Amino acid sequence: MGDSSPDNRQDSKIEKEEDPPDSLKLEPGKEIGSFFVGNFLKIEVISDLDQCYKLWQEFSPMRNLFDTWEFRYAFYLGYKYQPHFLLLKKNGENLGVLSIWYEDNNFYNKNKTRFVWFGSDWQEEISFYVKDKNYIPILISAAPSPLYLNAISTEGLGDLIFKIPFQEDEPKYILSLENFKNHEDFLMTLKKNKRRNLRKDRNRILKQNPQIVINNFSDFKYLVELAKNRFYQRGEKADWEDSRRIKTFEKVIELAGRSYQTRMITIKIGEKIAGVDLICILNNTYFTVKCGYNVAEFSGIGNFINLFEIDDAIKLGMKKIDFLQNNYEWKAKYFKAFSLLKYEK
């Protein structure tokens, strides 16, 4: 689909190598927190998008959706916050990069300005992009304030979990599919009452002869409309009220194909749209990214779609479904929670 590499702008400039301020010059043996650095290191701030892209290609492990440049770049196209990548170097060698940007117009709090991950705090299961984990505290120490790094993966941190003042973030929820042939195998892992309730919801929707439409991406507009209505019904503010969020996920769909794939599932009942889900697929993982459901008119539609997607993911050969962060008062009942961390200063 769309080309996800940065625009080849005529005014694009490569960052000049300048000496960092004295506070970032790490002399031999100088202590950073509880870690020692043996040689002179240099930290550069990279804001040029083309350079950021090259660093991303060099360091990203591409383990999950949020490691892909295309997914993060979609957020850049939606929000246009300036990148602020901290590049750690020694004798011209790149050792690690802390990929952040500065947000000065937070949707939920207009007065809240801070540095967060490149791509916003919507990202999750994020790894530090370094050649050695002991470079992590150096980058964190050098990062500007206020800084908010959320949804950090524990993988590869080792004893740094205890040495850096991380805090517990909300966990994410994963369903392993490796022992399942269909959704019934999943249901049999649940207690009787939960199993009965899910089957009841599924049967309620089936009796209404739902039409399942795959990959009609023009239905994205219905996803947004349904999600906004659902939040309004609960007296809450929907992120979709921010036009930048809508543009971002339009770009998520447009940029699919180079790294991750997208999939859209629409449930129609009669002439009405009962629910729409946007899925991303990468590395045998089925990411449930965004959804919108007409719960008021079609009770049980969420559970119906979840069971359908378990079958869909199994048919596609997926090994797991990633239901992402935020429990929303239901995920913890059915799926395994995986710890994530956050760091603030």
N, C-alpha and C positions, 0 to 999 in steps of 0.2 A: 504494500500500500504506500503510504507517504514515506519520503526519505527522512530518517530520524537523525541524520547527522546535522551539526550546527550549520546555520546559514553561512555561506561564503561571502561575508560582507566586505566591501572594499575598504572600510575603515578599520577592519580587524587588525589588532596589533598584538605582537607577542610581548609578554611581560619582560621588562628588563631585570636582569639580576642586580639587585642592590643589596648592600650590607643591611642585615636586620638591625633593629635597635639593640642597644647593649643588653637589655633584659632578655633577649632571645639568643645571645651569643653564649653558647654552652662550653665553657672552658673544660679542659681535662679534669675529671674528678669532681666537677661541680654537681651538687645534689639537686635533683628535681623531684620534689616530694620525697619518696623513699627510694628513688632510683638514681643510679650514677651513669653518667655519660663519659666514655673514655676519650672521645675525640671531638674536635670542633665540628659543630653542626650549624646549618643555615636554614632559616625558615623564610619562604617566600609566600606572598599573597597573590594568588592567580584569580583574576576576574574575567579574563578573556574566554569566551565560551568555547572557541576552538581548542585552546590549550586545556581547558577543563575536560573536554571530550577525550583528548589524547591521554590525559592522566587516568580518566575513568577506564579506558580500554586497557591501560597498563596494569591497573590495580584491582579492578572489580573481579571477584571470584565467580560471579554469575551463578550463584547457587539458587537464588530465588527471584521472584518477580521484581523485588525492590532493588536488586543488584543490577538491573538492566538500565542502560542509559536511556532507552526509548521511554520507559515508564516515567523516569524522573524528568526527562526532557519535556514530556507532555505537561507536567506541572509548571515547568519554566514557561512554556508557551501560553499557559493559562494565566500565570501570575506575573511573569516578567521581573521577578526580584533578581538583583544582581548577585551572581555567584561570588563566593568568598572562600576559595579553596586554600587551605594552608598546606603548603608543600614542604616536607622535611627532606633536606639534602645533605650529603656529605661528599666532598670532593667531586661534585658534579653528578653524583648518583642519587636518583630518587629513592628515598627510603619509605615514604608513606605520605598519605594525603588525607586531610580531614575536610570532607566535602560539605560545606555549609553555605547558607545565604542569610541575608538580613531582611527580616520581615518588618515593614513599617506600617502595615495596614491590616491588622488582624480582624477577621470577619466578626468574631464574637466579642472582641474588645478593641475598639479603634485606637485606644491609647497604649496598647500593649505592643512594644517593639522589642525584638530580640533576635539573636542568631539561632537558627535551627538547621536541621538537615537540608541539604540541597533537595528541593522537591517538597518541602514543608514537613510538618510533624505527622502528616498522614502516612508516611512511610513506616515500615516496621520490619522486625527481625534483621536489623542492620548490623553489619560487621564493620570494624575499623579496618581501613584499607592500608595495611602496613606490611613490610617485609619481616618484621619481628615485633611481637606483642609488646616488648619493652619500649617501643617508640610511642605507644599509645599515650602514656602519661605526659610525655613531652608535648605532643600535639594538643592535648587537653589543657595543659598549663599555658601554652602559648595562645590559645583561642581567646577571642575577645568576649567581653561580657556585655549584657546578660546573655547567657548561653543555655539552651535547652536541647539536650540530646535524648530523645525518647526511643522506646521500643528496641533497645540494644540486645542483640543476640548474645547469649552466654558462651556460645561456641568459640573456642580459641582464646578465651580470656585467661584461663588458668587461675593462678593465685592473684591476678589483678582484680578479680571480683572482690577480694578482701582488702586490697591495698588502695584502691581508688574508691572514694565515697559514693558509690552507686546507690541508688534507691530501687526498691521494687516498683516496676511499672505494672500496668494491667497485663495479664497473660494473654496469649493467643490460644486458639482452639483448633485442634487437628483431629481428623478422623483417618486412621490407617485403613486402607481397603484391601490389604494383601491377603486377608483370610476370608474375604467376602465374594460371593458369586452374584449377589443382588441385595436389594434393600432388606429383604426378609432376614438375611444372615445378620445384618446390623440390628434389626429389631429384636432378634433373639438374644442379643447381648444386654438388653435392657430389662428392668424389672417389669412385672406383669402390668401394672397400672400405666406406666409410661408407654409400653408397647401397645396396649389397648387404645390409649388416647390418640396415638399417632395413626394407627390403622383407622380409627373412627374418622379422623380429619381427612385422611386420604380417600376413604370411601364416600364421604360427604361430597367431595369435589368430583370424584369419578361419576357419581350419579347425575351430575349436571353436564355430562358429555363435554369435557374440556377439549379444546383444540390446542395442540402443542406445536408452536412454530419455532424453528431453529434458525438462528442467524439472520433475522430480519432487523438489521441494525438501525433502521429508521424508527424502530420502536423505542429507541433511547429516550425520545421525547415523552413517551408514556411512563417510562421508568421514573423520570424526573418529576412528572406531574403527580404520580401516585405516591412517591416518597414524600413530596411536599405536603400533600393532603394528609398523609398518615401522621406526620409531625404536628400539623395544625390541630388534628383531632386530639392529640395528647397535650396540646398547649405548649409545644416546644418549637424552637427555631430550627429550621432545616438549613443545612449548609448549601443546599441548592438555591437558596435565595441570593447567593453570591454568584453573579454571572461568570466570574472567573472559574468557579468550580465546574460549571456546566461546560465551559470551553475546554477545561483540562481533560475531562473524561471523553469529550468528543475527540480530542487528540489521542487519548489512550487507545480508542478504537481505530483511529486513522493510522497510527504508527505501528499497529500490530503487523506481525509477519517477519520482521527481521530477527527478533529474539523471542518474544512471547507470542502466543496466539490468543485471539479473543473469540468468545462464543456468547451468543445472546439467546436466552430462552424466554419465550413469550407464551403465556397461558391465556387463551381467549375462551370465554364462556358466553355463548350467544353472540351478541354484538358488542360485548364489553370486554375490556382488557382486565383480567383478574390479577395478573402479576407479570413482572418483567425482571429478569436477572441478567447481569453482566458478569461473565466469567473470563478469567485469564488463565492460560495454560502454559506451563514451563516446567521442564525437567520432571515429567510424570506427576506433576502436582496441579490440582484443579483449584484455583483461587476464586472464592466467591467474593467478588470485588464490590459490586453495588446492586441494590435491589429496590423495587417499588411494588407494594402489594395493596390491593383493594380489599382490606380486611373487613371493612364495614359491610360490604355486600357479599363477600365470599369468605365466610369464617373457615379457618383451617387451611387457607391457601398457602401460607408460609410453610407449614409442615408438609403439605402435598408436594411443593416444589423441592423441599429438601430431600425427600425420599426419591423423587424423580431424578434429582441430580446425583444422588448416590448411584443409582442405576446407570445414569449417563456417564459418569466418571469411570465406572467399572468397564463399561462397553468400550470406552476410549483407551483403556489400558492404563489408567492412572493408578498410582500407588497410594495416594492420599488426597484428601480434600483439606484445604487450608481455609478455615472459616474466619480467619483474621482475629484482631483484637476486639475487645468490648463484649462483655457477656450478654448485654441486652436482656438480662433476666431469664435467659433460656439456654444458651450454649453450654454452660457448665453442667447442665442436667444430662447431656448426651455425649459430649466430646471431651477428650483429654486436654487439659490445660498445660501449656508450656511457658515457663517463666521468661520474662523479659525485664530488662533493667532500664533505668534512666539516670541522667546526670545533669545537674543544674549548677550554675554559678552566676 
